[in-house]
């Protein structure tokens, strides 16, 4: 088992009750489920932030596509995927 540490958070009574029901129904502890939820949230948010940082680095390096060109590519892809009206 990996090392862990204790952290205290505040939640509404309603959320605590829901977490308790989920824990009972899944035969997991509230602590386990809360840790899983926090980990999933943190991982998702870090991916978003890292993506934004990559985009900003691309902008600074000049690796961008002008809006008109991007829209033309999108319009062409939609037209190619659309059924022939005839």
C-alpha positions in Angstrom: 0.0 0.0 0.0 1.3 3.4 -0.9 1.9 6.1 1.8 -0.9 8.5 2.5 -1.5 11.6 4.5 -4.5 13.1 6.2 -6.3 16.2 4.9 -9.4 17.8 6.2 -12.1 19.3 3.9 -15.4 20.9 4.5 -18.5 19.7 2.7 -22.2 20.4 3.0 -24.2 18.0 5.1 -26.0 16.9 1.9 -22.8 16.0 0.1 -21.6 14.1 3.2 -24.8 12.1 3.2 -24.6 11.3 -0.5 -21.0 10.2 0.0 -22.1 8.0 2.8 -24.8 6.4 0.7 -22.3 5.8 -2.1 -19.8 4.3 0.3 -22.4 2.0 1.7 -23.7 0.9 -1.8 -20.2 0.3 -3.1 -18.8 -1.1 0.1 -16.0 1.4 0.1 -15.1 3.9 2.7 -16.0 7.6 2.4 -12.3 8.4 2.7 -11.5 6.1 -0.2 -14.2 7.6 -2.4 -13.3 11.1 -1.5 -9.6 10.5 -2.3 -10.6 8.9 -5.7 -12.8 11.9 -6.5 -10.1 14.5 -5.5 -7.5 12.6 -7.5 -9.7 12.5 -10.6 -10.4 16.2 -10.3 -6.8 17.2 -9.8 -5.6 15.1 -12.7 -8.3 16.6 -15.0 -7.5 20.1 -14.0 -3.8 19.6 -14.4 -4.3 18.3 -17.9 -6.4 21.4 -18.8 -3.7 23.7 -17.4 -0.9 21.9 -19.2 -2.9 22.1 -22.4 -3.3 25.8 -22.0 0.4 26.2 -21.2 1.3 24.3 -24.4 -1.0 26.5 -26.4 0.5 29.6 -25.0 4.0 28.3 -25.8 2.8 27.6 -29.4 1.5 31.1 -29.6 4.8 32.6 -28.4 6.7 30.4 -30.9 4.4 31.5 -33.8 2.9 28.1 -34.2 -0.6 29.3 -34.9 -3.2 29.1 -37.7 -5.1 32.3 -38.6 -8.8 32.2 -37.9 -9.9 32.5 -41.5 -7.7 29.5 -42.5 -9.0 27.4 -39.6 -12.6 28.1 -40.5 -11.9 27.3 -44.1 -10.5 23.9 -43.1 -13.5 23.2 -40.8 -16.0 24.2 -43.6 -14.2 22.0 -46.0 -14.3 19.0 -43.6 -18.0 19.6 -43.0 -18.7 19.8 -46.7 -16.7 16.6 -47.4 -18.6 14.7 -44.6 -22.1 16.0 -45.7 -24.2 13.8 -48.0 -24.5 14.9 -51.6 -27.9 16.7 -51.8 -28.6 15.4 -55.3 
